[in-house]
Amino acid sequence: MDFLRPRTWAEALDLKAGRPEATPIQGGTDVMVEINLDKGRPAALLDLTPIPGLGEWSREGDVIRLGAGVTYARLIGELGTRLPGLAQASRTVGSPQIRNRGTVAGNLGAASPAGDSHPPLLACGAVVEAESVRGARLIPIGEFYTGVKRNALAPDELIRAVRVPVAYGPQYFSKIGTRNAMVIAVCSFSIALHAAERRVGTGVGSAAPTPRRAVAAEEFAAARLDWEGRSPLDPEVARRFGELVAGAAAPIDDVRGRAAYRTHALAVLARRALGWAWADFRAGFGADSSADFNADSRADGDRGSA
């Protein structure tokens, strides 16, 4: 197995073009596990760790651009108020050691259905920034997952960054595992209320061949929630929302749980998450809270680097 260590992004793209079979590695929290368990041995590893700029994030209008090297730990510590759903998911990833090395871009590259970052990325409508020697392109998150552990990247492309909209409404992530910590999800769910647009975003994880949205549930909730009057959540709306989320899944039986359990659990997670998010919205966290986020950004600074 060859080990390639470019010093610049341009060199990394050249190496990937010449060796499309090379597996990119940043934190290595997925790749090294596969190698150590002898589940896969790449022809080459392309180490992106030394490349300047990948460990930086920036705010561009209403979007946070996360460089491919930004770790879960930094996302939690520096972007928790602006990307709350993704930060909540990041807190559930592995151990502190894993969170100090692992990245959202790495999670995307692995494209595991159980990846914790996928549901909030789907719920908020993130975009993946991919690049090769042929040029750069933007891949909407809903088009990124193409199969079990497969994604839309061309063989010569690398993920340079992930563009995540700033939250102007409540967001929640929750998951069920076989224990309370350091666990792969049996199933997971994320919700984002896009209050200004009167829209609901969802993401379902570990309950289908790929992470996916529950589109029917989104449309139902958006139509039935009282956006203007902010009246209490109708229990029947919450129940039906949970049913529609569960109906969007296509789970299987495996060592972590049965399909029937995943379906039931998703309905419960979705119903609760909608309740939590709507309670926050009724308390004043909605379209009119953008000024608070902008103030936070000015106080904290709009750039972060490794």
C-alpha positions as protocol buffer text, in pm:
chain_id: "A"
residue {
  index: 1
  type: MET
  ca { x: 0 y: 0 z: 0 }
}
residue {
  index: 2
  type: ASP
  ca { x: 147 y: 333 z: -109 }
}
residue {
  index: 3
  type: PHE
  ca { x: 134 y: 640 z: 113 }
}
residue {
  index: 4
  type: LEU
  ca { x: 96 y: 972 z: -69 }
}
residue {
  index: 5
  type: ARG
  ca { x: 144 y: 1297 z: 123 }
}
residue {
  index: 6
  type: PRO
  ca { x: 85 y: 1612 z: -82 }
}
residue {
  index: 7
  type: ARG
  ca { x: 181 y: 1950 z: 63 }
}
residue {
  index: 8
  type: THR
  ca { x: -67 y: 2162 z: -134 }
}
residue {
  index: 9
  type: TRP
  ca { x: -423 y: 2123 z: -256 }
}
residue {
  index: 10
  type: ALA
  ca { x: -309 y: 2142 z: -618 }
}
residue {
  index: 11
  type: GLU
  ca { x: -64 y: 1859 z: -557 }
}
residue {
  index: 12
  type: ALA
  ca { x: -339 y: 1654 z: -391 }
}
residue {
  index: 13
  type: LEU
  ca { x: -564 y: 1695 z: -696 }
}
residue {
  index: 14
  type: ASP
  ca { x: -279 y: 1597 z: -928 }
}
residue {
  index: 15
  type: LEU
  ca { x: -209 y: 1284 z: -724 }
}
residue {
  index: 16
  type: LYS
  ca { x: -578 y: 1191 z: -712 }
}
residue {
  index: 17
  type: ALA
  ca { x: -602 y: 1234 z: -1089 }
}
residue {
  index: 18
  type: GLY
  ca { x: -305 y: 1006 z: -1140 }
}
residue {
  index: 19
  type: ARG
  ca { x: -412 y: 756 z: -875 }
}
residue {
  index: 20
  type: PRO
  ca { x: -795 y: 764 z: -866 }
}
residue {
  index: 21
  type: GLU
  ca { x: -792 y: 442 z: -660 }
}
residue {
  index: 22
  type: ALA
  ca { x: -614 y: 625 z: -375 }
}
residue {
  index: 23
  type: THR
  ca { x: -827 y: 664 z: -61 }
}
residue {
  index: 24
  type: PRO
  ca { x: -820 y: 1013 z: 95 }
}
residue {
  index: 25
  type: ILE
  ca { x: -744 y: 1022 z: 467 }
}
residue {
  index: 26
  type: GLN
  ca { x: -773 y: 1314 z: 708 }
}
residue {
  index: 27
  type: GLY
  ca { x: -866 y: 1200 z: 1059 }
}
residue {
  index: 28
  type: GLY
  ca { x: -860 y: 834 z: 958 }
}
residue {
  index: 29
  type: THR
  ca { x: -1133 y: 739 z: 1204 }
}
residue {
  index: 30
  type: ASP
  ca { x: -1320 y: 535 z: 942 }
}
residue {
  index: 31
  type: VAL
  ca { x: -1043 y: 437 z: 702 }
}
residue {
  index: 32
  type: MET
  ca { x: -801 y: 301 z: 963 }
}
residue {
  index: 33
  type: VAL
  ca { x: -1074 y: 97 z: 1130 }
}
residue {
  index: 34
  type: GLU
  ca { x: -1148 y: -74 z: 799 }
}
residue {
  index: 35
  type: ILE
  ca { x: -779 y: -143 z: 743 }
}
residue {
  index: 36
  type: ASN
  ca { x: -717 y: -267 z: 1096 }
}
residue {
  index: 37
  type: LEU
  ca { x: -1014 y: -504 z: 1077 }
}
residue {
  index: 38
  type: ASP
  ca { x: -894 y: -625 z: 737 }
}
residue {
  index: 39
  type: LYS
  ca { x: -1222 y: -517 z: 577 }
}
residue {
  index: 40
  type: GLY
  ca { x: -1045 y: -328 z: 304 }
}
residue {
  index: 41
  type: ARG
  ca { x: -693 y: -245 z: 200 }
}
residue {
  index: 42
  type: PRO
  ca { x: -663 y: 51 z: -39 }
}
residue {
  index: 43
  type: ALA
  ca { x: -397 y: 48 z: -310 }
}
residue {
  index: 44
  type: ALA
  ca { x: -284 y: 386 z: -174 }
}
residue {
  index: 45
  type: LEU
  ca { x: -363 y: 634 z: 100 }
}
residue {
  index: 46
  type: LEU
  ca { x: -376 y: 1004 z: 12 }
}
residue {
  index: 47
  type: ASP
  ca { x: -297 y: 1196 z: 332 }
}
residue {
  index: 48
  type: LEU
  ca { x: -460 y: 1540 z: 328 }
}
residue {
  index: 49
  type: THR
  ca { x: -355 y: 1635 z: 682 }
}
residue {
  index: 50
  type: PRO
  ca { x: -64 y: 1869 z: 594 }
}
residue {
  index: 51
  type: ILE
  ca { x: -256 y: 2078 z: 339 }
}
residue {
  index: 52
  type: PRO
  ca { x: -304 y: 2441 z: 451 }
}
residue {
  index: 53
  type: GLY
  ca { x: -657 y: 2577 z: 462 }
}
residue {
  index: 54
  type: LEU
  ca { x: -852 y: 2254 z: 495 }
}
residue {
  index: 55
  type: GLY
  ca { x: -877 y: 2300 z: 871 }
}
residue {
  index: 56
  type: GLU
  ca { x: -1044 y: 2641 z: 840 }
}
residue {
  index: 57
  type: TRP
  ca { x: -1408 y: 2747 z: 838 }
}
residue {
  index: 58
  type: SER
  ca { x: -1559 y: 3076 z: 727 }
}
residue {
  index: 59
  type: ARG
  ca { x: -1894 y: 3246 z: 713 }
}
residue {
  index: 60
  type: GLU
  ca { x: -2009 y: 3352 z: 367 }
}
residue {
  index: 61
  type: GLY
  ca { x: -2342 y: 3532 z: 404 }
}
residue {
  index: 62
  type: ASP
  ca { x: -2589 y: 3285 z: 549 }
}
residue {
  index: 63
  type: VAL
  ca { x: -2363 y: 2985 z: 491 }
}
residue {
  index: 64
  type: ILE
  ca { x: -2085 y: 2834 z: 699 }
}
residue {
  index: 65
  type: ARG
  ca { x: -1814 y: 2685 z: 479 }
}
residue {
  index: 66
  type: LEU
  ca { x: -1650 y: 2397 z: 667 }
}
residue {
  index: 67
  type: GLY
  ca { x: -1312 y: 2301 z: 530 }
}
residue {
  index: 68
  type: ALA
  ca { x: -1261 y: 1927 z: 489 }
}
residue {
  index: 69
  type: GLY
  ca { x: -1023 y: 1922 z: 785 }
}
residue {
  index: 70
  type: VAL
  ca { x: -1250 y: 2090 z: 1043 }
}
residue {
  index: 71
  type: THR
  ca { x: -1298 y: 1837 z: 1323 }
}
residue {
  index: 72
  type: TYR
  ca { x: -1611 y: 1749 z: 1516 }
}
residue {
  index: 73
  type: ALA
  ca { x: -1455 y: 1892 z: 1832 }
}
residue {
  index: 74
  type: ARG
  ca { x: -1401 y: 2232 z: 1673 }
}
residue {
  index: 75
  type: LEU
  ca { x: -1745 y: 2231 z: 1519 }
}
residue {
  index: 76
  type: ILE
  ca { x: -1894 y: 2171 z: 1866 }
}
residue {
  index: 77
  type: GLY
  ca { x: -1677 y: 2435 z: 2034 }
}
residue {
  index: 78
  type: GLU
  ca { x: -1691 y: 2708 z: 1770 }
}
residue {
  index: 79
  type: LEU
  ca { x: -2014 y: 2661 z: 1573 }
}
residue {
  index: 80
  type: GLY
  ca { x: -2264 y: 2517 z: 1819 }
}
residue {
  index: 81
  type: THR
  ca { x: -2498 y: 2816 z: 1807 }
}
residue {
  index: 82
  type: ARG
  ca { x: -2485 y: 2863 z: 1430 }
}
residue {
  index: 83
  type: LEU
  ca { x: -2509 y: 2496 z: 1330 }
}
residue {
  index: 84
  type: PRO
  ca { x: -2693 y: 2344 z: 1628 }
}
residue {
  index: 85
  type: GLY
  ca { x: -2822 y: 2029 z: 1459 }
}
residue {
  index: 86
  type: LEU
  ca { x: -2480 y: 1937 z: 1324 }
}
residue {
  index: 87
  type: ALA
  ca { x: -2317 y: 2022 z: 1658 }
}
residue {
  index: 88
  type: GLN
  ca { x: -2562 y: 1797 z: 1844 }
}
residue {
  index: 89
  type: ALA
  ca { x: -2482 y: 1512 z: 1605 }
}
residue {
  index: 90
  type: SER
  ca { x: -2110 y: 1577 z: 1644 }
}
residue {
  index: 91
  type: ARG
  ca { x: -2138 y: 1535 z: 2021 }
}
residue {
  index: 92
  type: THR
  ca { x: -2261 y: 1178 z: 1971 }
}
residue {
  index: 93
  type: VAL
  ca { x: -1967 y: 1074 z: 1752 }
}
residue {
  index: 94
  type: GLY
  ca { x: -1737 y: 822 z: 1917 }
}
residue {
  index: 95
  type: SER
  ca { x: -1508 y: 931 z: 2200 }
}
residue {
  index: 96
  type: PRO
  ca { x: -1329 y: 1263 z: 2261 }
}
residue {
  index: 97
  type: GLN
  ca { x: -1028 y: 1121 z: 2078 }
}
residue {
  index: 98
  type: ILE
  ca { x: -1241 y: 1044 z: 1772 }
}
residue {
  index: 99
  type: ARG
  ca { x: -1407 y: 1388 z: 1782 }
}
residue {
  index: 100
  type: ASN
  ca { x: -1063 y: 1550 z: 1794 }
}
residue {
  index: 101
  type: ARG
  ca { x: -962 y: 1376 z: 1470 }
}
residue {
  index: 102
  type: GLY
  ca { x: -1280 y: 1293 z: 1277 }
}
residue {
  index: 103
  type: THR
  ca { x: -1439 y: 1533 z: 1029 }
}
residue {
  index: 104
  type: VAL
  ca { x: -1774 y: 1585 z: 859 }
}
residue {
  index: 105
  type: ALA
  ca { x: -1602 y: 1557 z: 521 }
}
residue {
  index: 106
  type: GLY
  ca { x: -1461 y: 1219 z: 621 }
}
residue {
  index: 107
  type: ASN
  ca { x: -1808 y: 1106 z: 725 }
}
residue {
  index: 108
  type: LEU
  ca { x: -1935 y: 1209 z: 383 }
}
residue {
  index: 109
  type: GLY
  ca { x: -1654 y: 1029 z: 206 }
}
residue {
  index: 110
  type: ALA
  ca { x: -1732 y: 705 z: 389 }
}
residue {
  index: 111
  type: ALA
  ca { x: -2106 y: 756 z: 312 }
}
residue {
  index: 112
  type: SER
  ca { x: -2213 y: 501 z: 573 }
}
residue {
  index: 113
  type: PRO
  ca { x: -2591 y: 498 z: 623 }
}
residue {
  index: 114
  type: ALA
  ca { x: -2523 y: 518 z: 997 }
}
residue {
  index: 115
  type: GLY
  ca { x: -2300 y: 827 z: 983 }
}
residue {
  index: 116
  type: ASP
  ca { x: -2411 y: 1078 z: 1247 }
}
residue {
  index: 117
  type: SER
  ca { x: -2355 y: 1393 z: 1042 }
}
residue {
  index: 118
  type: HIS
  ca { x: -2577 y: 1288 z: 751 }
}
residue {
  index: 119
  type: PRO
  ca { x: -2926 y: 1352 z: 900 }
}
residue {
  index: 120
  type: PRO
  ca { x: -2858 y: 1715 z: 1005 }
}
residue {
  index: 121
  type: LEU
  ca { x: -2685 y: 1788 z: 674 }
}
residue {
  index: 122
  type: LEU
  ca { x: -2997 y: 1664 z: 493 }
}
residue {
  index: 123
  type: ALA
  ca { x: -3233 y: 1853 z: 725 }
}
residue {
  index: 124
  type: CYS
  ca { x: -3062 y: 2187 z: 673 }
}
residue {
  index: 125
  type: GLY
  ca { x: -2987 y: 2146 z: 301 }
}
residue {
  index: 126
  type: ALA
  ca { x: -2607 y: 2137 z: 296 }
}
residue {
  index: 127
  type: VAL
  ca { x: -2399 y: 2137 z: -23 }
}
residue {
  index: 128
  type: VAL
  ca { x: -2077 y: 1941 z: -82 }
}
residue {
  index: 129
  type: GLU
  ca { x: -1793 y: 2124 z: -254 }
}
residue {
  index: 130
  type: ALA
  ca { x: -1601 y: 1874 z: -471 }
}
residue {
  index: 131
  type: GLU
  ca { x: -1296 y: 1944 z: -683 }
}
residue {
  index: 132
  type: SER
  ca { x: -1063 y: 1773 z: -927 }
}
residue {
  index: 133
  type: VAL
  ca { x: -803 y: 1886 z: -1182 }
}
residue {
  index: 134
  type: ARG
  ca { x: -1101 y: 1929 z: -1416 }
}
residue {
  index: 135
  type: GLY
  ca { x: -1257 y: 2195 z: -1193 }
}
residue {
  index: 136
  type: ALA
  ca { x: -1491 y: 2238 z: -897 }
}
residue {
  index: 137
  type: ARG
  ca { x: -1862 y: 2162 z: -859 }
}
residue {
  index: 138
  type: LEU
  ca { x: -2131 y: 2183 z: -592 }
}
residue {
  index: 139
  type: ILE
  ca { x: -2331 y: 1870 z: -506 }
}
residue {
  index: 140
  type: PRO
  ca { x: -2660 y: 1919 z: -316 }
}
residue {
  index: 141
  type: ILE
  ca { x: -2663 y: 1687 z: -18 }
}
residue {
  index: 142
  type: GLY
  ca { x: -2975 y: 1507 z: -138 }
}
residue {
  index: 143
  type: GLU
  ca { x: -2788 y: 1400 z: -451 }
}
residue {
  index: 144
  type: PHE
  ca { x: -2466 y: 1300 z: -275 }
}
residue {
  index: 145
  type: TYR
  ca { x: -2561 y: 955 z: -142 }
}
residue {
  index: 146
  type: THR
  ca { x: -2591 y: 701 z: -421 }
}
residue {
  index: 147
  type: GLY
  ca { x: -2588 y: 365 z: -239 }
}
residue {
  index: 148
  type: VAL
  ca { x: -2457 y: 177 z: 62 }
}
residue {
  index: 149
  type: LYS
  ca { x: -2123 y: 346 z: 136 }
}
residue {
  index: 150
  type: ARG
  ca { x: -2126 y: 503 z: -210 }
}
residue {
  index: 151
  type: ASN
  ca { x: -2137 y: 871 z: -302 }
}
residue {
  index: 152
  type: ALA
  ca { x: -2155 y: 1097 z: -606 }
}
residue {
  index: 153
  type: LEU
  ca { x: -1784 y: 1184 z: -616 }
}
residue {
  index: 154
  type: ALA
  ca { x: -1606 y: 1103 z: -941 }
}
residue {
  index: 155
  type: PRO
  ca { x: -1296 y: 882 z: -904 }
}
residue {
  index: 156
  type: ASP
  ca { x: -1064 y: 1183 z: -941 }
}
residue {
  index: 157
  type: GLU
  ca { x: -1258 y: 1417 z: -708 }
}
residue {
  index: 158
  type: LEU
  ca { x: -1190 y: 1519 z: -348 }
}
residue {
  index: 159
  type: ILE
  ca { x: -1416 y: 1695 z: -98 }
}
residue {
  index: 160
  type: ARG
  ca { x: -1273 y: 2038 z: -30 }
}
residue {
  index: 161
  type: ALA
  ca { x: -1548 y: 2177 z: 193 }
}
residue {
  index: 162
  type: VAL
  ca { x: -1908 y: 2142 z: 306 }
}
residue {
  index: 163
  type: ARG
  ca { x: -2141 y: 2443 z: 288 }
}
residue {
  index: 164
  type: VAL
  ca { x: -2399 y: 2442 z: 565 }
}
residue {
  index: 165
  type: PRO
  ca { x: -2672 y: 2709 z: 600 }
}
residue {
  index: 166
  type: VAL
  ca { x: -2671 y: 2903 z: 925 }
}
residue {
  index: 167
  type: ALA
  ca { x: -2965 y: 2807 z: 1147 }
}
residue {
  index: 168
  type: TYR
  ca { x: -3241 y: 3066 z: 1176 }
}
residue {
  index: 169
  type: GLY
  ca { x: -3480 y: 2824 z: 1341 }
}
residue {
  index: 170
  type: PRO
  ca { x: -3466 y: 2534 z: 1587 }
}
residue {
  index: 171
  type: GLN
  ca { x: -3274 y: 2220 z: 1497 }
}
residue {
  index: 172
  type: TYR
  ca { x: -3249 y: 1886 z: 1676 }
}
residue {
  index: 173
  type: PHE
  ca { x: -3067 y: 1557 z: 1629 }
}
residue {
  index: 174
  type: SER
  ca { x: -3131 y: 1235 z: 1820 }
}
residue {
  index: 175
  type: LYS
  ca { x: -3030 y: 875 z: 1781 }
}
residue {
  index: 176
  type: ILE
  ca { x: -3078 y: 536 z: 1942 }
}
residue {
  index: 177
  type: GLY
  ca { x: -2788 y: 303 z: 2006 }
}
residue {
  index: 178
  type: THR
  ca { x: -2720 y: -21 z: 2187 }
}
residue {
  index: 179
  type: ARG
  ca { x: -2557 y: 175 z: 2469 }
}
residue {
  index: 180
  type: ASN
  ca { x: -2534 y: 538 z: 2581 }
}
residue {
  index: 181
  type: ALA
  ca { x: -2198 y: 639 z: 2430 }
}
residue {
  index: 182
  type: MET
  ca { x: -1942 y: 545 z: 2163 }
}
residue {
  index: 183
  type: VAL
  ca { x: -2201 y: 360 z: 1961 }
}
residue {
  index: 184
  type: ILE
  ca { x: -2309 y: 326 z: 1599 }
}
residue {
  index: 185
  type: ALA
  ca { x: -2668 y: 439 z: 1554 }
}
residue {
  index: 186
  type: VAL
  ca { x: -2946 y: 182 z: 1541 }
}
residue {
  index: 187
  type: CYS
  ca { x: -3139 y: 468 z: 1385 }
}
residue {
  index: 188
  type: SER
  ca { x: -3116 y: 846 z: 1394 }
}
residue {
  index: 189
  type: PHE
  ca { x: -3324 y: 1149 z: 1302 }
}
residue {
  index: 190
  type: SER
  ca { x: -3273 y: 1521 z: 1258 }
}
residue {
  index: 191
  type: ILE
  ca { x: -3517 y: 1809 z: 1213 }
}
residue {
  index: 192
  type: ALA
  ca { x: -3470 y: 2172 z: 1113 }
}
residue {
  index: 193
  type: LEU
  ca { x: -3743 y: 2435 z: 1117 }
}
residue {
  index: 194
  type: HIS
  ca { x: -3678 y: 2689 z: 841 }
}
residue {
  index: 195
  type: ALA
  ca { x: -3907 y: 2944 z: 996 }
}
residue {
  index: 196
  type: ALA
  ca { x: -3872 y: 3228 z: 744 }
}
residue {
  index: 197
  type: GLU
  ca { x: -3966 y: 2990 z: 463 }
}
residue {
  index: 198
  type: ARG
  ca { x: -4238 y: 2810 z: 663 }
}
residue {
  index: 199
  type: ARG
  ca { x: -4056 y: 2489 z: 578 }
}
residue {
  index: 200
  type: VAL
  ca { x: -3948 y: 2176 z: 767 }
}
residue {
  index: 201
  type: GLY
  ca { x: -3632 y: 1979 z: 691 }
}
residue {
  index: 202
  type: THR
  ca { x: -3567 y: 1620 z: 797 }
}
residue {
  index: 203
  type: GLY
  ca { x: -3291 y: 1362 z: 782 }
}
residue {
  index: 204
  type: VAL
  ca { x: -3315 y: 989 z: 857 }
}
residue {
  index: 205
  type: GLY
  ca { x: -3006 y: 781 z: 932 }
}
residue {
  index: 206
  type: SER
  ca { x: -2925 y: 411 z: 973 }
}
residue {
  index: 207
  type: ALA
  ca { x: -3267 y: 303 z: 847 }
}
residue {
  index: 208
  type: ALA
  ca { x: -3223 y: 270 z: 470 }
}
residue {
  index: 209
  type: PRO
  ca { x: -2946 y: 192 z: 219 }
}
residue {
  index: 210
  type: THR
  ca { x: -2858 y: 561 z: 225 }
}
residue {
  index: 211
  type: PRO
  ca { x: -2934 y: 855 z: 453 }
}
residue {
  index: 212
  type: ARG
  ca { x: -3254 y: 1018 z: 328 }
}
residue {
  index: 213
  type: ARG
  ca { x: -3516 y: 1284 z: 385 }
}
residue {
  index: 214
  type: ALA
  ca { x: -3875 y: 1214 z: 483 }
}
residue {
  index: 215
  type: VAL
  ca { x: -4030 y: 1440 z: 219 }
}
residue {
  index: 216
  type: ALA
  ca { x: -4395 y: 1354 z: 288 }
}
residue {
  index: 217
  type: ALA
  ca { x: -4343 y: 1425 z: 658 }
}
residue {
  index: 218
  type: GLU
  ca { x: -4181 y: 1759 z: 577 }
}
residue {
  index: 219
  type: GLU
  ca { x: -4471 y: 1867 z: 355 }
}
residue {
  index: 220
  type: PHE
  ca { x: -4730 y: 1752 z: 606 }
}
residue {
  index: 221
  type: ALA
  ca { x: -4573 y: 1938 z: 898 }
}
residue {
  index: 222
  type: ALA
  ca { x: -4511 y: 2255 z: 700 }
}
residue {
  index: 223
  type: ALA
  ca { x: -4878 y: 2266 z: 605 }
}
residue {
  index: 224
  type: ARG
  ca { x: -5018 y: 2185 z: 951 }
}
residue {
  index: 225
  type: LEU
  ca { x: -4797 y: 2388 z: 1185 }
}
residue {
  index: 226
  type: ASP
  ca { x: -4934 y: 2725 z: 1300 }
}
residue {
  index: 227
  type: TRP
  ca { x: -4644 y: 2940 z: 1185 }
}
residue {
  index: 228
  type: GLU
  ca { x: -4824 y: 3272 z: 1236 }
}
residue {
  index: 229
  type: GLY
  ca { x: -5001 y: 3214 z: 1567 }
}
residue {
  index: 230
  type: ARG
  ca { x: -4744 y: 2975 z: 1716 }
}
residue {
  index: 231
  type: SER
  ca { x: -5017 y: 2778 z: 1888 }
}
residue {
  index: 232
  type: PRO
  ca { x: -4925 y: 2458 z: 2078 }
}
residue {
  index: 233
  type: LEU
  ca { x: -4837 y: 2154 z: 1874 }
}
residue {
  index: 234
  type: ASP
  ca { x: -5139 y: 1937 z: 1800 }
}
residue {
  index: 235
  type: PRO
  ca { x: -5061 y: 1585 z: 1932 }
}
residue {
  index: 236
  type: GLU
  ca { x: -5228 y: 1437 z: 1626 }
}
residue {
  index: 237
  type: VAL
  ca { x: -4996 y: 1637 z: 1400 }
}
residue {
  index: 238
  type: ALA
  ca { x: -4695 y: 1512 z: 1595 }
}
residue {
  index: 239
  type: ARG
  ca { x: -4819 y: 1153 z: 1579 }
}
residue {
  index: 240
  type: ARG
  ca { x: -4883 y: 1166 z: 1206 }
}
residue {
  index: 241
  type: PHE
  ca { x: -4548 y: 1333 z: 1145 }
}
residue {
  index: 242
  type: GLY
  ca { x: -4378 y: 1043 z: 1324 }
}
residue {
  index: 243
  type: GLU
  ca { x: -4569 y: 791 z: 1113 }
}
residue {
  index: 244
  type: LEU
  ca { x: -4467 y: 961 z: 791 }
}
residue {
  index: 245
  type: VAL
  ca { x: -4101 y: 973 z: 896 }
}
residue {
  index: 246
  type: ALA
  ca { x: -4110 y: 602 z: 978 }
}
residue {
  index: 247
  type: GLY
  ca { x: -4279 y: 537 z: 644 }
}
residue {
  index: 248
  type: ALA
  ca { x: -3991 y: 702 z: 460 }
}
residue {
  index: 249
  type: ALA
  ca { x: -3743 y: 448 z: 598 }
}
residue {
  index: 250
  type: ALA
  ca { x: -3645 y: 112 z: 451 }
}
residue {
  index: 251
  type: PRO
  ca { x: -3468 y: -59 z: 743 }
}
residue {
  index: 252
  type: ILE
  ca { x: -3320 y: -407 z: 766 }
}
residue {
  index: 253
  type: ASP
  ca { x: -3256 y: -656 z: 1044 }
}
residue {
  index: 254
  type: ASP
  ca { x: -2892 y: -661 z: 1153 }
}
residue {
  index: 255
  type: VAL
  ca { x: -2675 y: -710 z: 1461 }
}
residue {
  index: 256
  type: ARG
  ca { x: -2775 y: -371 z: 1604 }
}
residue {
  index: 257
  type: GLY
  ca { x: -3152 y: -399 z: 1571 }
}
residue {
  index: 258
  type: ARG
  ca { x: -3451 y: -536 z: 1386 }
}
residue {
  index: 259
  type: ALA
  ca { x: -3628 y: -351 z: 1106 }
}
residue {
  index: 260
  type: ALA
  ca { x: -3954 y: -336 z: 1302 }
}
residue {
  index: 261
  type: TYR
  ca { x: -3778 y: -179 z: 1598 }
}
residue {
  index: 262
  type: ARG
  ca { x: -3610 y: 82 z: 1378 }
}
residue {
  index: 263
  type: THR
  ca { x: -3944 y: 175 z: 1223 }
}
residue {
  index: 264
  type: HIS
  ca { x: -4107 y: 216 z: 1565 }
}
residue {
  index: 265
  type: ALA
  ca { x: -3810 y: 406 z: 1707 }
}
residue {
  index: 266
  type: LEU
  ca { x: -3801 y: 651 z: 1417 }
}
residue {
  index: 267
  type: ALA
  ca { x: -4166 y: 740 z: 1471 }
}
residue {
  index: 268
  type: VAL
  ca { x: -4092 y: 813 z: 1839 }
}
residue {
  index: 269
  type: LEU
  ca { x: -3774 y: 1011 z: 1765 }
}
residue {
  index: 270
  type: ALA
  ca { x: -3949 y: 1220 z: 1501 }
}
residue {
  index: 271
  type: ARG
  ca { x: -4251 y: 1293 z: 1717 }
}
residue {
  index: 272
  type: ARG
  ca { x: -4032 y: 1405 z: 2007 }
}
residue {
  index: 273
  type: ALA
  ca { x: -3796 y: 1609 z: 1790 }
}
residue {
  index: 274
  type: LEU
  ca { x: -4085 y: 1799 z: 1634 }
}
residue {
  index: 275
  type: GLY
  ca { x: -4216 y: 1872 z: 1982 }
}
residue {
  index: 276
  type: TRP
  ca { x: -3881 y: 2004 z: 2102 }
}
residue {
  index: 277
  type: ALA
  ca { x: -3827 y: 2217 z: 1792 }
}
residue {
  index: 278
  type: TRP
  ca { x: -4180 y: 2359 z: 1798 }
}
residue {
  index: 279
  type: ALA
  ca { x: -4149 y: 2447 z: 2167 }
}
residue {
  index: 280
  type: ASP
  ca { x: -3834 y: 2645 z: 2085 }
}
residue {
  index: 281
  type: PHE
  ca { x: -4008 y: 2816 z: 1796 }
}
residue {
  index: 282
  type: ARG
  ca { x: -4303 y: 2915 z: 2017 }
}
residue {
  index: 283
  type: ALA
  ca { x: -4057 y: 3055 z: 2272 }
}
residue {
  index: 284
  type: GLY
  ca { x: -3930 y: 3298 z: 2010 }
}
residue {
  index: 285
  type: PHE
  ca { x: -3659 y: 3110 z: 1821 }
}
residue {
  index: 286
  type: GLY
  ca { x: -3758 y: 3162 z: 1458 }
}
residue {
  index: 287
  type: ALA
  ca { x: -3730 y: 3392 z: 1162 }
}
residue {
  index: 288
  type: ASP
  ca { x: -3700 y: 3695 z: 1387 }
}
residue {
  index: 289
  type: SER
  ca { x: -3394 y: 3554 z: 1564 }
}
residue {
  index: 290
  type: SER
  ca { x: -3152 y: 3625 z: 1278 }
}
residue {
  index: 291
  type: ALA
  ca { x: -3031 y: 3943 z: 1444 }
}
residue {
  index: 292
  type: ASP
  ca { x: -2917 y: 3742 z: 1747 }
}
residue {
  index: 293
  type: PHE
  ca { x: -2713 y: 3509 z: 1526 }
}
residue {
  index: 294
  type: ASN
  ca { x: -2556 y: 3799 z: 1341 }
}
residue {
  index: 295
  type: ALA
  ca { x: -2462 y: 3958 z: 1672 }
}
residue {
  index: 296
  type: ASP
  ca { x: -2306 y: 3632 z: 1788 }
}
residue {
  index: 297
  type: SER
  ca { x: -2103 y: 3617 z: 1469 }
}
residue {
  index: 298
  type: ARG
  ca { x: -1968 y: 3969 z: 1514 }
}
residue {
  index: 299
  type: ALA
  ca { x: -1874 y: 3893 z: 1872 }
}
residue {
  index: 300
  type: ASP
  ca { x: -1710 y: 3556 z: 1806 }
}
residue {
  index: 301
  type: GLY
  ca { x: -1552 y: 3632 z: 1469 }
}
residue {
  index: 302
  type: ASP
  ca { x: -1651 y: 3483 z: 1137 }
}
residue {
  index: 303
  type: ARG
  ca { x: -1341 y: 3277 z: 1068 }
}
residue {
  index: 304
  type: GLY
  ca { x: -1179 y: 2979 z: 1230 }
}
residue {
  index: 305
  type: SER
  ca { x: -851 y: 2808 z: 1159 }
}
residue {
  index: 306
  type: ALA
  ca { x: -658 y: 2511 z: 1287 }
}
